[in-house]
């Protein structure tokens, strides 16, 4: 509940006179609040907002050209990734842009000494009370409440002087209602009636014979690292250059990866990797949480650290001894404003990607199990963050994101957010960004098929897939998508529910059901593309290890390689669909499909295709 102090402030704010409009200002962006958010009143004038101002990048088209050249196996520059300094030079704003923005800020009483800059100076950060932010942006901030609880301070529209519209891309937090939710079925991971003391658990041993039949190893109630390593062909591979190759994961929403749980997990399923539980790096960003003590009962009810444990345990269980970095980023929604938390800073992707871009040495693969419906994200925010992902790709980083757990959209929520309330499929962000690799989910082993699981609540977990409404279809996937559309969508099925010319996803898939996870000293079973993504990331990281050991460059941005022929080394998934929105959704088929992409990784085949 809102604190009484805030309620008093809201009442006072409601009686305040409207902000005086200025003739030289023009609305830069207007965005409808999603149906799940309700406005409850004006934001208190003294509430502090950490504004982030994204400036126009003067040479982004040139950066994009570099990205595609160094990621294209057919190009002579393939693998010649850029340095951090080279990327910063390409995305730095022009002197004219900086001068005009500085002048505007100073005219509003904000001195340069109060500003913080990203390394490329394409982002400016400044903390302001609500009343000053409202004057700066000619807008009005309000407190919004989400239907599941939690509050944020936002405004549906914001303005700038006309002469700045071509110099400022986005300013946040303004109209972004993005919640960056973990990609786990039914919001929280499945915790069926299987939570038992460790001593009573019986699983396929990590010491099963190397020549054991995969179907016997994997034909259990729980999916274990030994099963996954056997099934995808990494069991016999010994990483050769762990000192030169690294992998990362992202934690948001006050999540961390609990070392004691990770150790218990590895003791059971990867005994040779137990030391990694104490040695993997946890890097805290913007006051992210890294509490390693046992959860409170309330935190257990909320499933705290299930996601952080799942990601770390999966990556270490598959990729050990490759060094792991867990990025724990704070400032993530839902945000509860009260007398004790009067600062609003909940744009976690911005905080995380700015931090990583500021590092000279970053992991070659980074796994993210979080996302949200694309329509909850204002276009300016989505485009700007996506372009920042392109910067990491140009530096040789493979970014993998979970595609979602509700097929083409959550049942009962497939309604547009543009004011028309039209029925629509719900594509996911950041999966629609053309510079990342989206990971769907599979289940079963004989054969492997698109994930499908009926949850205890009666809802259904299916692999997320679809077409972006924001991002156009990149050329690298045009042929694959056209082939699918001609074969399965030519009759007009679902016409008007999706954007046929949008960026299509997922790109690949991996197992995503019945994962065993150690959490708070016990084993539980989880479903979700948030399991598939760290699994696929760990396998790609092992491919990078083999490449680096052979004197070659890491894969970097995966998609051009994948769509040009890398897909031939993946296991094609032809059964299942992306059910959601009350329909069967897109179907899995031969070749690429918007359910499982090109399928699941076949590690030995990938190495062979790369000449290793």
PyMOL commands that set and color helices and strands:
alter all, ss='L'
color gray80, all
select helices_A, chain A and resi 4-14+60-71+84-91+95-107+112-114+130-137+162-164+198-200+214-218+225-232+259-269+271-273+276-279+297-301+306-319+348-357+374-376+379-394+475-488+529-549+559-564+566-569+603-609
alter helices_A, ss='H'
color red, helices_A
select strands_A, chain A and resi 25-30+37-42+48-55+116-117+123-129+142-146+151-154+157-161+168-172+181-182+196-197+246-251+281-285+323-329+343-344+365-368+370-373+398-402+428-429+437-443+449-450+452-454+460-462+466-472+502-505+508-511+515-519+522-526+570-571+600-601
alter strands_A, ss='S'
color yellow, strands_A
deselect
rebuild
show_as cartoon
